[in-house]
């Protein structure tokens, strides 16, 4: 029943889970001399189901053309495929107005788009852009648990504009320090932007978006949500969350690489100057100046990625067919089991909340006496694919005085048996290196 | 398990008991290198001294001076591969002419980046030959080279300084 779940499952176990796994051809393969693949690195990139691969192929073999150009039949069809994907992806994250969703090459580009557009406001001749001007005395707020993608662009924005970077710290129990004291010290009338992650890609911590949105909006600051680790794993309604901008990436949510998305409130997008400029994003071009198209076109310069957007459209269809609540419950069960089994091993320390309350399926840990890279090597030899290192969250690792962690991360297709394989391989690594 | 081929006993021994570990003075240059993919770090110091060339060749005068690696000292945070390879480097380098050590470094680099095509010469590499298995795991090459690249950086800086001093003050 590849690609078509006849009935939405109530939960992912037994036949329903097998059926889903059957949609992901890569899960059939073996690695390292015949070991079954145990893919626990979906936090880095997820695998793609047949309907996503088929959708890309159908588009490329039957309808490929440059979108929003030309008046021929293929151009019309390609544009319809592209815009239909935009509508479905927007709706998937609770956004009814598709023009509020901009395609980017990935989430990193989406965040850079906001950061560069804000600093371009300083040079804009459009009165509407003046509200975005940032300069000395202004402050940008991030958190200590950000992925580099939601940190470095803000460091650079500060460097370009003379603004100051501030951050909310992480507590010893792996949560954001949102005490009244910390909030009022860090988020002040000087704050112009509060950029934070919905779910930490290392700790798994799910942040209370409402608290941060309230604090930001009280002082008139814009909010930018990194939703890369939440959108693929739980129901997310960006409108209900009340954020001004949000970024997520296609390849972490069963879609292709090379496509991501930025959600932006329309009134903001409408007033923002462009980031990248060129074809497609213009209204009129003269030899010495140009005017710009309305969003989303203003922020999609050049011929965009199209088969990738179509594939991502198929990915959200697939996720919706299974049901995000069902997926979230399944991943919570996997996470709870992994946390219990791993923390029961002497010498293993979880770097993240110990239970599944306000927590997603990124499970990072340390094995005393064995470097994360060495643990990962032994796991890999057993077919268990995990991420090792700082997971692009170096300041967070510094916060806890560690260089690197091992991270297992789950998706809808993972099984309890795969958690068992992880746990067994971690014990193997302790035996191999003579610890524990 | 393929792991015994990667983590040979020599590597595990050097990892558990690293040689020439710690930062020492005097030194000519200190460098700090990181592996940006995993966050591993090393601070490494090098002391080079001009000594009479122990093996004059091609008719060079017996009193020809050459740079000798007098000391390498380091503090590092990293995986077994990076720790052990730095330890092996110090064994191979300390007390030997810089030019010889740089040749060894080239041989070591060629071996670990060869994807298994170059076995490495045990005569040249000594314990370094144990890292041949790393070549099959491209993600670990940077680990094996972390200390070696730090050494090269420090040694080249020192050699350049010393050469310049000689030119300026003879």
Interface residues (C-beta under 8 A of the other chain):
Chain A: X32 X33 X371 X372 X373 X374 X377 X378 X381 X388 X389 X390 X394 X397 X403 X404 X432 X433
Chain B: X1 X2 X3 X6 X7 X12 X37 X38 X39 X40 X41 X77 X78 X79 X80 X81 X137 X140 X143
